[in-house]
Amino acid sequence: MSINAEVRPPIPPFTLESAIEKVRLAEDAGNWFRSYGNENWEFGPDGLTHHRYACINDMPIKASDHKFHSPLGRRPDDHPGLSELGL
C-alpha cells in the first residue's frame, strides 16, 4: 500500500503540548471553515481506514462569527484555551 498524502507533524500519539501545536498550526494556516455533513467509516482488521464515504460542505466562518478576536497576526501564545474559558 502506498500513501500519497503529506504527513504534517506533529502526529499521534499527542501530548498536550503537541496537540496545542497542531491546533496553532491550523489556525496560523487560516483554516477558518466549519464542515457540515455525514461520514461513514469502515476500518479493517489492521485498524486502518479501508473505506470512507463522506458528503461534506465546508462553509467559511465569517469574521463576525469568530468567538475570539486577536490583533492582526497569530493568536497570542498565552491566550487561554477553551477549557480555561469554560467552553
Backbone atoms as SQL, in Angstrom:
CREATE TABLE atoms (id INTEGER PRIMARY KEY, chain TEXT, resi INTEGER, resn TEXT, atom TEXT, x REAL, y REAL, z REAL);
INSERT INTO atoms VALUES
  (1, 'A', 1, 'MET', 'N', 0.846, -1.173, 0.000),
  (2, 'A', 1, 'MET', 'CA', 0.000, 0.000, 0.000),
  (3, 'A', 1, 'MET', 'C', 0.889, 1.233, 0.000),
  (4, 'A', 2, 'SER', 'N', 0.540, 2.215, -0.802),
  (5, 'A', 2, 'SER', 'CA', 1.313, 3.442, -0.838),
  (6, 'A', 2, 'SER', 'C', 0.436, 4.603, -0.407),
  (7, 'A', 3, 'ILE', 'N', 1.010, 5.476, 0.372),
  (8, 'A', 3, 'ILE', 'CA', 0.275, 6.638, 0.869),
  (9, 'A', 3, 'ILE', 'C', 0.841, 7.875, 0.193),
  (10, 'A', 4, 'ASN', 'N', -0.018, 8.617, -0.505),
  (11, 'A', 4, 'ASN', 'CA', 0.416, 9.817, -1.206),
  (12, 'A', 4, 'ASN', 'C', 0.160, 11.084, -0.407),
  (13, 'A', 5, 'ALA', 'N', -0.567, 10.982, 0.698),
  (14, 'A', 5, 'ALA', 'CA', -0.910, 12.168, 1.482),
  (15, 'A', 5, 'ALA', 'C', 0.321, 12.689, 2.217),
  (16, 'A', 6, 'GLU', 'N', 0.404, 13.986, 2.298),
  (17, 'A', 6, 'GLU', 'CA', 1.501, 14.622, 3.023),
  (18, 'A', 6, 'GLU', 'C', 1.238, 14.502, 4.520),
  (19, 'A', 7, 'VAL', 'N', 2.233, 14.060, 5.272),
  (20, 'A', 7, 'VAL', 'CA', 2.116, 13.963, 6.720),
  (21, 'A', 7, 'VAL', 'C', 2.566, 15.289, 7.312),
  (22, 'A', 8, 'ARG', 'N', 1.707, 15.858, 8.143),
  (23, 'A', 8, 'ARG', 'CA', 2.020, 17.149, 8.760),
  (24, 'A', 8, 'ARG', 'C', 2.215, 16.952, 10.261),
  (25, 'A', 9, 'PRO', 'N', 3.459, 17.007, 10.719),
  (26, 'A', 9, 'PRO', 'CA', 3.708, 16.830, 12.144),
  (27, 'A', 9, 'PRO', 'C', 3.058, 17.952, 12.940),
  (28, 'A', 10, 'PRO', 'N', 2.778, 17.791, 14.197),
  (29, 'A', 10, 'PRO', 'CA', 3.008, 16.577, 14.976),
  (30, 'A', 10, 'PRO', 'C', 1.956, 15.519, 14.662),
  (31, 'A', 11, 'ILE', 'N', 2.369, 14.259, 14.789),
  (32, 'A', 11, 'ILE', 'CA', 1.466, 13.146, 14.512),
  (33, 'A', 11, 'ILE', 'C', 1.181, 12.407, 15.817),
  (34, 'A', 12, 'PRO', 'N', 0.054, 11.662, 15.899),
  (35, 'A', 12, 'PRO', 'CA', -0.279, 10.943, 17.135),
  (36, 'A', 12, 'PRO', 'C', 0.810, 9.950, 17.497),
  (37, 'A', 13, 'PRO', 'N', 0.949, 9.560, 18.752),
  (38, 'A', 13, 'PRO', 'CA', 0.107, 10.000, 19.867),
  (39, 'A', 13, 'PRO', 'C', 0.496, 11.402, 20.310),
  (40, 'A', 14, 'PHE', 'N', -0.515, 12.199, 20.654),
  (41, 'A', 14, 'PHE', 'CA', -0.284, 13.583, 21.036),
  (42, 'A', 14, 'PHE', 'C', -0.055, 13.726, 22.529),
  (43, 'A', 15, 'THR', 'N', 0.789, 14.670, 22.862),
  (44, 'A', 15, 'THR', 'CA', 0.861, 15.164, 24.231),
  (45, 'A', 15, 'THR', 'C', 0.021, 16.436, 24.240),
  (46, 'A', 16, 'LEU', 'N', -0.232, 16.998, 25.391),
  (47, 'A', 16, 'LEU', 'CA', -0.975, 18.260, 25.454),
  (48, 'A', 16, 'LEU', 'C', -0.264, 19.319, 24.629),
  (49, 'A', 17, 'GLU', 'N', 1.062, 19.379, 24.767),
  (50, 'A', 17, 'GLU', 'CA', 1.837, 20.399, 24.061),
  (51, 'A', 17, 'GLU', 'C', 1.790, 20.205, 22.549),
  (52, 'A', 18, 'SER', 'N', 1.903, 18.949, 22.076),
  (53, 'A', 18, 'SER', 'CA', 1.888, 18.733, 20.628),
  (54, 'A', 18, 'SER', 'C', 0.481, 18.923, 20.053),
  (55, 'A', 19, 'ALA', 'N', -0.562, 18.631, 20.843),
  (56, 'A', 19, 'ALA', 'CA', -1.933, 18.882, 20.382),
  (57, 'A', 19, 'ALA', 'C', -2.167, 20.381, 20.240),
  (58, 'A', 20, 'ILE', 'N', -1.689, 21.157, 21.204),
  (59, 'A', 20, 'ILE', 'CA', -1.806, 22.619, 21.131),
  (60, 'A', 20, 'ILE', 'C', -1.054, 23.132, 19.914),
  (61, 'A', 21, 'GLU', 'N', 0.128, 22.565, 19.660),
  (62, 'A', 21, 'GLU', 'CA', 0.908, 22.979, 18.492),
  (63, 'A', 21, 'GLU', 'C', 0.153, 22.680, 17.199),
  (64, 'A', 22, 'LYS', 'N', -0.475, 21.519, 17.110),
  (65, 'A', 22, 'LYS', 'CA', -1.223, 21.133, 15.905),
  (66, 'A', 22, 'LYS', 'C', -2.373, 22.113, 15.653),
  (67, 'A', 23, 'VAL', 'N', -3.098, 22.483, 16.705),
  (68, 'A', 23, 'VAL', 'CA', -4.201, 23.441, 16.563),
  (69, 'A', 23, 'VAL', 'C', -3.669, 24.792, 16.127),
  (70, 'A', 24, 'ARG', 'N', -2.568, 25.226, 16.749),
  (71, 'A', 24, 'ARG', 'CA', -1.997, 26.530, 16.392),
  (72, 'A', 24, 'ARG', 'C', -1.548, 26.545, 14.931),
  (73, 'A', 25, 'LEU', 'N', -0.953, 25.459, 14.457),
  (74, 'A', 25, 'LEU', 'CA', -0.531, 25.398, 13.057),
  (75, 'A', 25, 'LEU', 'C', -1.732, 25.516, 12.121),
  (76, 'A', 26, 'ALA', 'N', -2.842, 24.887, 12.487),
  (77, 'A', 26, 'ALA', 'CA', -4.054, 25.002, 11.665),
  (78, 'A', 26, 'ALA', 'C', -4.584, 26.427, 11.698),
  (79, 'A', 27, 'GLU', 'N', -4.592, 27.052, 12.888),
  (80, 'A', 27, 'GLU', 'CA', -5.043, 28.445, 12.990),
  (81, 'A', 27, 'GLU', 'C', -4.162, 29.360, 12.156),
  (82, 'A', 28, 'ASP', 'N', -2.855, 29.165, 12.267),
  (83, 'A', 28, 'ASP', 'CA', -1.914, 30.024, 11.547),
  (84, 'A', 28, 'ASP', 'C', -2.061, 29.877, 10.035),
  (85, 'A', 29, 'ALA', 'N', -2.554, 28.717, 9.591),
  (86, 'A', 29, 'ALA', 'CA', -2.741, 28.494, 8.159),
  (87, 'A', 29, 'ALA', 'C', -4.018, 29.150, 7.642),
  (88, 'A', 30, 'GLY', 'N', -4.803, 29.737, 8.556),
  (89, 'A', 30, 'GLY', 'CA', -6.029, 30.413, 8.137),
  (90, 'A', 30, 'GLY', 'C', -7.171, 29.469, 7.843),
  (91, 'A', 31, 'ASN', 'N', -7.227, 28.347, 8.566),
  (92, 'A', 31, 'ASN', 'CA', -8.304, 27.374, 8.364),
  (93, 'A', 31, 'ASN', 'C', -9.552, 27.797, 9.132),
  (94, 'A', 32, 'TRP', 'N', -10.287, 28.725, 8.594),
  (95, 'A', 32, 'TRP', 'CA', -11.490, 29.233, 9.244),
  (96, 'A', 32, 'TRP', 'C', -12.720, 28.704, 8.514),
  (97, 'A', 33, 'PHE', 'N', -12.927, 27.387, 8.602),
  (98, 'A', 33, 'PHE', 'CA', -14.070, 26.753, 7.958),
  (99, 'A', 33, 'PHE', 'C', -14.769, 25.842, 8.950),
  (100, 'A', 34, 'ARG', 'N', -16.062, 25.716, 8.801),
  (101, 'A', 34, 'ARG', 'CA', -16.858, 24.769, 9.574),
  (102, 'A', 34, 'ARG', 'C', -17.383, 23.751, 8.575),
  (103, 'A', 35, 'SER', 'N', -17.290, 22.480, 8.905),
  (104, 'A', 35, 'SER', 'CA', -17.710, 21.421, 7.979),
  (105, 'A', 35, 'SER', 'C', -18.993, 20.766, 8.480),
  (106, 'A', 36, 'TYR', 'N', -19.975, 20.691, 7.592),
  (107, 'A', 36, 'TYR', 'CA', -21.251, 20.051, 7.883),
  (108, 'A', 36, 'TYR', 'C', -21.414, 18.870, 6.940),
  (109, 'A', 37, 'GLY', 'N', -21.987, 17.778, 7.437),
  (110, 'A', 37, 'GLY', 'CA', -22.243, 16.665, 6.542),
  (111, 'A', 37, 'GLY', 'C', -22.324, 15.343, 7.265),
  (112, 'A', 38, 'ASN', 'N', -22.225, 14.285, 6.498),
  (113, 'A', 38, 'ASN', 'CA', -22.283, 12.922, 7.015),
  (114, 'A', 38, 'ASN', 'C', -21.061, 12.151, 6.545),
  (115, 'A', 39, 'GLU', 'N', -20.588, 11.273, 7.427),
  (116, 'A', 39, 'GLU', 'CA', -19.451, 10.421, 7.079),
  (117, 'A', 39, 'GLU', 'C', -19.718, 9.002, 7.556),
  (118, 'A', 40, 'ASN', 'N', -19.273, 8.050, 6.799),
  (119, 'A', 40, 'ASN', 'CA', -19.293, 6.639, 7.191),
  (120, 'A', 40, 'ASN', 'C', -17.885, 6.097, 7.002),
  (121, 'A', 41, 'TRP', 'N', -17.368, 5.480, 8.059),
  (122, 'A', 41, 'TRP', 'CA', -16.011, 4.939, 8.027),
  (123, 'A', 41, 'TRP', 'C', -16.076, 3.428, 8.191),
  (124, 'A', 42, 'GLU', 'N', -15.220, 2.717, 7.465),
  (125, 'A', 42, 'GLU', 'CA', -15.084, 1.275, 7.637),
  (126, 'A', 42, 'GLU', 'C', -13.612, 0.981, 7.894),
  (127, 'A', 43, 'PHE', 'N', -13.360, 0.307, 9.025),
  (128, 'A', 43, 'PHE', 'CA', -11.987, 0.000, 9.413),
  (129, 'A', 43, 'PHE', 'C', -11.706, -1.480, 9.182),
  (130, 'A', 44, 'GLY', 'N', -10.484, -1.775, 8.785),
  (131, 'A', 44, 'GLY', 'CA', -10.061, -3.148, 8.570),
  (132, 'A', 44, 'GLY', 'C', -9.497, -3.747, 9.841),
  (133, 'A', 45, 'PRO', 'N', -9.151, -5.022, 9.812),
  (134, 'A', 45, 'PRO', 'CA', -8.587, -5.698, 10.976),
  (135, 'A', 45, 'PRO', 'C', -7.284, -5.053, 11.454),
  (136, 'A', 46, 'ASP', 'N', -6.586, -4.368, 10.541),
  (137, 'A', 46, 'ASP', 'CA', -5.333, -3.716, 10.918),
  (138, 'A', 46, 'ASP', 'C', -5.555, -2.370, 11.607),
  (139, 'A', 47, 'GLY', 'N', -6.831, -1.966, 11.763),
  (140, 'A', 47, 'GLY', 'CA', -7.138, -0.708, 12.434),
  (141, 'A', 47, 'GLY', 'C', -7.099, 0.506, 11.525),
  (142, 'A', 48, 'LEU', 'N', -6.748, 0.310, 10.260),
  (143, 'A', 48, 'LEU', 'CA', -6.685, 1.427, 9.321),
  (144, 'A', 48, 'LEU', 'C', -8.017, 1.599, 8.605),
  (145, 'A', 49, 'THR', 'N', -8.268, 2.812, 8.153),
  (146, 'A', 49, 'THR', 'CA', -9.478, 3.080, 7.388),
  (147, 'A', 49, 'THR', 'C', -9.372, 2.408, 6.029),
  (148, 'A', 50, 'HIS', 'N', -10.354, 1.585, 5.702),
  (149, 'A', 50, 'HIS', 'CA', -10.372, 0.922, 4.401),
  (150, 'A', 50, 'HIS', 'C', -11.331, 1.615, 3.449),
  (151, 'A', 51, 'HIS', 'N', -12.425, 2.139, 3.974),
  (152, 'A', 51, 'HIS', 'CA', -13.389, 2.872, 3.155),
  (153, 'A', 51, 'HIS', 'C', -13.900, 4.060, 3.958),
  (154, 'A', 52, 'ARG', 'N', -14.038, 5.174, 3.287),
  (155, 'A', 52, 'ARG', 'CA', -14.624, 6.363, 3.910),
  (156, 'A', 52, 'ARG', 'C', -15.536, 7.001, 2.881),
  (157, 'A', 53, 'TYR', 'N', -16.783, 7.130, 3.232),
  (158, 'A', 53, 'TYR', 'CA', -17.760, 7.795, 2.381),
  (159, 'A', 53, 'TYR', 'C', -18.161, 9.076, 3.094),
  (160, 'A', 54, 'ALA', 'N', -18.092, 10.180, 2.384),
  (161, 'A', 54, 'ALA', 'CA', -18.386, 11.455, 3.026),
  (162, 'A', 54, 'ALA', 'C', -19.127, 12.383, 2.078),
  (163, 'A', 55, 'CYS', 'N', -20.052, 13.109, 2.650),
  (164, 'A', 55, 'CYS', 'CA', -20.751, 14.179, 1.950),
  (165, 'A', 55, 'CYS', 'C', -20.625, 15.390, 2.869),
  (166, 'A', 56, 'ILE', 'N', -19.681, 16.258, 2.562),
  (167, 'A', 56, 'ILE', 'CA', -19.327, 17.345, 3.470),
  (168, 'A', 56, 'ILE', 'C', -19.368, 18.669, 2.726),
  (169, 'A', 57, 'ASN', 'N', -19.918, 19.663, 3.387),
  (170, 'A', 57, 'ASN', 'CA', -19.927, 21.026, 2.866),
  (171, 'A', 57, 'ASN', 'C', -19.071, 21.887, 3.788),
  (172, 'A', 58, 'ASP', 'N', -18.011, 22.458, 3.256),
  (173, 'A', 58, 'ASP', 'CA', -17.160, 23.362, 4.026),
  (174, 'A', 58, 'ASP', 'C', -17.682, 24.775, 3.848),
  (175, 'A', 59, 'MET', 'N', -18.039, 25.388, 4.958),
  (176, 'A', 59, 'MET', 'CA', -18.569, 26.746, 4.927),
  (177, 'A', 59, 'MET', 'C', -17.582, 27.672, 5.629),
  (178, 'A', 60, 'PRO', 'N', -17.198, 28.769, 4.983),
  (179, 'A', 60, 'PRO', 'CA', -16.288, 29.703, 5.642),
  (180, 'A', 60, 'PRO', 'C', -16.954, 30.322, 6.867),
  (181, 'A', 61, 'ILE', 'N', -16.164, 30.526, 7.909),
  (182, 'A', 61, 'ILE', 'CA', -16.656, 31.191, 9.113),
  (183, 'A', 61, 'ILE', 'C', -16.385, 32.677, 8.941),
  (184, 'A', 62, 'LYS', 'N', -17.451, 33.472, 8.925),
  (185, 'A', 62, 'LYS', 'CA', -17.300, 34.922, 8.760),
  (186, 'A', 62, 'LYS', 'C', -16.581, 35.504, 9.974),
  (187, 'A', 63, 'ALA', 'N', -15.812, 36.539, 9.764),
  (188, 'A', 63, 'ALA', 'CA', -15.084, 37.187, 10.859),
  (189, 'A', 63, 'ALA', 'C', -16.039, 37.601, 11.973),
  (190, 'A', 64, 'SER', 'N', -17.252, 38.012, 11.625),
  (191, 'A', 64, 'SER', 'CA', -18.220, 38.438, 12.644),
  (192, 'A', 64, 'SER', 'C', -18.701, 37.268, 13.505),
  (193, 'A', 65, 'ASP', 'N', -18.511, 36.016, 13.038),
  (194, 'A', 65, 'ASP', 'CA', -18.913, 34.836, 13.799),
  (195, 'A', 65, 'ASP', 'C', -17.781, 34.229, 14.624),
  (196, 'A', 66, 'HIS', 'N', -16.567, 34.763, 14.515),
  (197, 'A', 66, 'HIS', 'CA', -15.450, 34.242, 15.317),
  (198, 'A', 66, 'HIS', 'C', -15.726, 34.505, 16.790),
  (199, 'A', 67, 'LYS', 'N', -15.481, 33.502, 17.635),
  (200, 'A', 67, 'LYS', 'CA', -15.661, 33.677, 19.075),
  (201, 'A', 67, 'LYS', 'C', -14.554, 34.517, 19.685),
  (202, 'A', 68, 'PHE', 'N', -13.364, 34.444, 19.108),
  (203, 'A', 68, 'PHE', 'CA', -12.217, 35.146, 19.666),
  (204, 'A', 68, 'PHE', 'C', -11.650, 36.083, 18.619),
  (205, 'A', 69, 'HIS', 'N', -11.264, 37.252, 19.049),
  (206, 'A', 69, 'HIS', 'CA', -10.694, 38.248, 18.139),
  (207, 'A', 69, 'HIS', 'C', -9.347, 38.679, 18.698),
  (208, 'A', 70, 'SER', 'N', -8.296, 38.366, 17.982),
  (209, 'A', 70, 'SER', 'CA', -6.946, 38.749, 18.378),
  (210, 'A', 70, 'SER', 'C', -6.487, 39.868, 17.465),
  (211, 'A', 71, 'PRO', 'N', -5.484, 40.610, 17.901),
  (212, 'A', 71, 'PRO', 'CA', -4.918, 41.607, 16.992),
  (213, 'A', 71, 'PRO', 'C', -4.450, 40.913, 15.712),
  (214, 'A', 72, 'LEU', 'N', -4.280, 41.682, 14.662),
  (215, 'A', 72, 'LEU', 'CA', -3.847, 41.123, 13.387),
  (216, 'A', 72, 'LEU', 'C', -2.600, 40.267, 13.594),
  (217, 'A', 73, 'GLY', 'N', -2.598, 39.096, 13.025),
  (218, 'A', 73, 'GLY', 'CA', -1.481, 38.173, 13.191),
  (219, 'A', 73, 'GLY', 'C', -1.912, 36.966, 13.997),
  (220, 'A', 74, 'ARG', 'N', -0.957, 36.223, 14.484),
  (221, 'A', 74, 'ARG', 'CA', -1.266, 34.987, 15.192),
  (222, 'A', 74, 'ARG', 'C', -1.833, 35.252, 16.582),
  (223, 'A', 75, 'ARG', 'N', -2.571, 34.272, 17.075),
  (224, 'A', 75, 'ARG', 'CA', -3.151, 34.339, 18.414),
  (225, 'A', 75, 'ARG', 'C', -2.008, 34.346, 19.424),
  (226, 'A', 76, 'PRO', 'N', -2.101, 35.184, 20.460),
  (227, 'A', 76, 'PRO', 'CA', -1.015, 35.227, 21.453),
  (228, 'A', 76, 'PRO', 'C', -0.804, 33.860, 22.106),
  (229, 'A', 77, 'ASP', 'N', 0.458, 33.510, 22.378),
  (230, 'A', 77, 'ASP', 'CA', 0.777, 32.209, 22.972),
  (231, 'A', 77, 'ASP', 'C', 0.123, 32.016, 24.335),
  (232, 'A', 78, 'ASP', 'N', -0.075, 33.100, 25.083),
  (233, 'A', 78, 'ASP', 'CA', -0.635, 32.971, 26.427),
  (234, 'A', 78, 'ASP', 'C', -2.160, 33.095, 26.435),
  (235, 'A', 79, 'HIS', 'N', -2.793, 33.056, 25.265),
  (236, 'A', 79, 'HIS', 'CA', -4.251, 33.144, 25.182),
  (237, 'A', 79, 'HIS', 'C', -4.858, 31.920, 25.844),
  (238, 'A', 80, 'PRO', 'N', -5.891, 32.089, 26.692),
  (239, 'A', 80, 'PRO', 'CA', -6.485, 30.930, 27.361),
  (240, 'A', 80, 'PRO', 'C', -7.128, 29.968, 26.365),
  (241, 'A', 81, 'GLY', 'N', -7.134, 28.693, 26.723),
  (242, 'A', 81, 'GLY', 'CA', -7.773, 27.679, 25.889),
  (243, 'A', 81, 'GLY', 'C', -9.262, 27.592, 26.182),
  (244, 'A', 82, 'LEU', 'N', -9.974, 26.737, 25.460),
  (245, 'A', 82, 'LEU', 'CA', -11.420, 26.610, 25.623),
  (246, 'A', 82, 'LEU', 'C', -11.804, 26.177, 27.030),
  (247, 'A', 83, 'SER', 'N', -11.065, 25.230, 27.617),
  (248, 'A', 83, 'SER', 'CA', -11.377, 24.770, 28.972),
  (249, 'A', 83, 'SER', 'C', -11.229, 25.903, 29.972),
  (250, 'A', 84, 'GLU', 'N', -10.185, 26.690, 29.804),
  (251, 'A', 84, 'GLU', 'CA', -9.955, 27.811, 30.718),
  (252, 'A', 84, 'GLU', 'C', -11.041, 28.881, 30.586),
  (253, 'A', 85, 'LEU', 'N', -11.703, 28.929, 29.440),
  (254, 'A', 85, 'LEU', 'CA', -12.771, 29.899, 29.213),
  (255, 'A', 85, 'LEU', 'C', -14.152, 29.319, 29.527),
  (256, 'A', 86, 'GLY', 'N', -14.180, 28.069, 30.008),
  (257, 'A', 86, 'GLY', 'CA', -15.444, 27.445, 30.373),
  (258, 'A', 86, 'GLY', 'C', -16.275, 26.983, 29.185),
  (259, 'A', 87, 'LEU', 'N', -15.638, 26.738, 28.042),
  (260, 'A', 87, 'LEU', 'CA', -16.374, 26.291, 26.845),
  (261, 'A', 87, 'LEU', 'C', -16.183, 24.809, 26.603);
